[in-house]
Amino acid sequence: MIQLRLRSECDRSLSPFVVRISNGARQCRDDATLIFEKLGVLNYRAEHTEFCIRDVAPKDIAGDVLLIDPRRQIAHRLIRARSRHNTFLITEQCDQRCLMCSQPPKEHHQDMFEHFLSAARLAPLGAQIGLSGGEPLLHKQALFNFIDAAWTTRDDLSFHILTNGQHFDEGDLPWLRSHRAQLLWGVPIYSADAAIHDEIVGKPGAFAQLSGNFSLLGLAGAALELRTVVMKQNVSGLPDLADFITRYLPFAATWAIMQMERIGYGRMNWSHCFFDSSKEFTDLGAAIDLMSARRQSVVLYNFPLCTIPPVFRNLAAQSISDWKQKYLPECESCSTRIRCAGFFEWYREEDGFMGIHPQ
Amino acid sequence: MQVWPLRFRELTDHRMIIADDSGNYFLADGNFVDRYARDELNQSDVDFLSARGHTFQEASELAHTAFLTRWAKRQYISDGSAYVILIPTLRCDLKCSYCQVSRAPVAAKGFDWDEQILDRVLAFFDNLPVNEIQIEFQGGEPFLRLDHLKAIADFARRRFQQARFVVCTNLQTLNADILEFLASEDVLISTSLDGPHQIHTQNRTRSAYLTQEFHQNLVRVLDLIGPERVSALPTIDMKHPPQPEELISAYEQFGFTSLYLRPVNYQGFARKSHPSARTSETWTSYYQEFIYSLIARNSRTGRVMEEFYLAHCLRRILAPGADSHTDLRNPNIPTGANAVIDFDGQIYSSDEARMLARIRQINLSIGSVIDGLDREKLALLAPSHINNFDPDCIHCPYQPFCGTDPIDDMSRNGRIDVPRQESWFCQRHLAVFDLAIELLYSRDPAVEFTLCSWLGLEKLPDALRPIAP
């Protein structure tokens, strides 16, 4: 597992600050350069101070953008230069209580936009940055302002925003339209049946609200990625959901059908929710067939290749973020491992997929 | 609540195929249509329609936005790529009975591009506002002017980000230079294989020896560049149509998994030697019989042959965006990016248009590489290349899946405003779409097997064949 927080040492009286670990020569005043390395401790010089980073090799963090928290003596790796999976956690607040949530919500919100803006400005050229939560749009105005501010100097960046789609209104239409080229909206929908969807997300009326907001995204020409975690609760409704998507959400760029992540509420509700698609793929297959007959894109996230019938394997994406991805011991001998999404770090074999077969 | 307007058509089994402008379709019985026409839909009718996106309450709600999107996706809009057919020569070393372009003899003079026309064609390409192109070489026999083919290919590979070349050849002659040209991955072959030896000989070569030679060349090319880069199609003479089984065997024998059954085109020489090609009844029944033979055979052998056109029409029913076939799109407005450049440098909107000019029926040229495109003529032709507002098409459930062919109307009827049902294009497509719907709703495992294979599906989803209560 790749560490996203590193032990750091610096003057405790300083306020938190963002730096980029310079990769070779210093390019701007926010770049920090390595002064010396001793006993596994890396000593860096930034514009106004010096700091240390522990437990990591210099080459592994070269180009990374760090948020140094002097009070806690921690460095947050906000952007890892060599990863495609960089996400800013906008807030931990959320108005839904999804059964399988991997990041259960918290009451308190800490506004980090200032640091995210500094970090975005130091991101590699053309980077796509994930914006996630909690529910990022609970802080919609601050979020939109952050994106506008980032683009004033870095219009090469794009953002993949994960939102429950509950918080748009008609007034957002011009903003959504003018930003559509560089924003991808990942929005969950769990069922075409409003009652089932509302039950899964733990919020009465959520489906109705979502439906109106999907319409806004459609009218805005926004790039929309629908996301559906497959669970015991919704698997039999997947063919109907596919039919609903092709008829009611024809503007969606893609539909991601996802396997569960065993952490947060997902761990708590695992036995109640986890659907073993390695044993039974009929409804998934029917949903995929319908999507492909109607020429709408579908992808499979978080499905190990061997759990998918061979004809559908080309739809599987290597979707698990590098820092929390692993393979099992039996994957050692598998010839398709290099193309496989693998498993979440917190996956357990004893209550996971029954049909794991190295290829 | 409002229901988006529905159009309906009675099928041979008296069920009705019903569809809206966005191409959402379903089957119903006559009673449903009565209730719809009298504005007496009951609750289960309404529930059925709402679940399938046929209704809305108000503008800007999801049902409304979804319909607008589905409608918009049904309209063909150029994707920034060009498809240009080139006729570097009209000369040909065969003299097929149904030749639609009235080809010229091999020794004839004045039927090839000269250097000036070649230069102008290159300049025409240079000015196209696209980055991708597919160039189809037709003729005559294009390999008679391999020098021109090479010059075009060299230029296009430099000028465009992506270029692909299809040589429509009779494959009577292969030599080292031609084989070298074919070796490039971006070169494809399209040829004619009329089926059994004797029919191919009768229609095309008039000589068993020449047919033999063609067969040998076809095998050689398939070995060299593989079946993925070679396609063949049979032209069917309705006076002597091949037995479906024989025709399919002939294709299978060469390793083809797809064929495109085409009737003799009522153009060029074909008008004199094949007057029966003007009407369609015999074609339709032959075509249906062929498709059912194909389906039975696929089921029997477990090997699947595709009939391209029916599979394509089926794909167009099921979803928007199946616009790869340039003859069936809507709208299909003629532009320079979708054109035919003849041996004399004249530009036409379609291959059929150049044939009409060739027999001097009407000159539908939209310009020439020397003088450029004739914008006035393009504007004049445009409205007839869209079916959305045709007084007959607006009542047809197949309108969103279908297209138009005013050039063919002109060729057969001398005018483009005949009632649709009297036009060959309409008759042919009504029959194809009727057949596609019949197959789609069939519960015969043999039919489902073939359809799944054509569509790349594991199992035919029931949602693709809704039936009103």
Interface residues (C-beta under 8 A of the other chain):
Chain A: E170 S211 G212 F214 S215 G218 L219 P239 D240 A242 D243 T246 R247 Y248 L249 P250 F251 G285 A286 D289 L290 S292 A293 R294 R295 Q296 P309 V311
Chain B: N24 R52 G53 S60 E61 L62 A63 H64 T65 A66 T69 R70 K73 R315 L318 A319 P320 G321 A322 L455 G456 L457 E458 K459 L460 P461 A463 L464
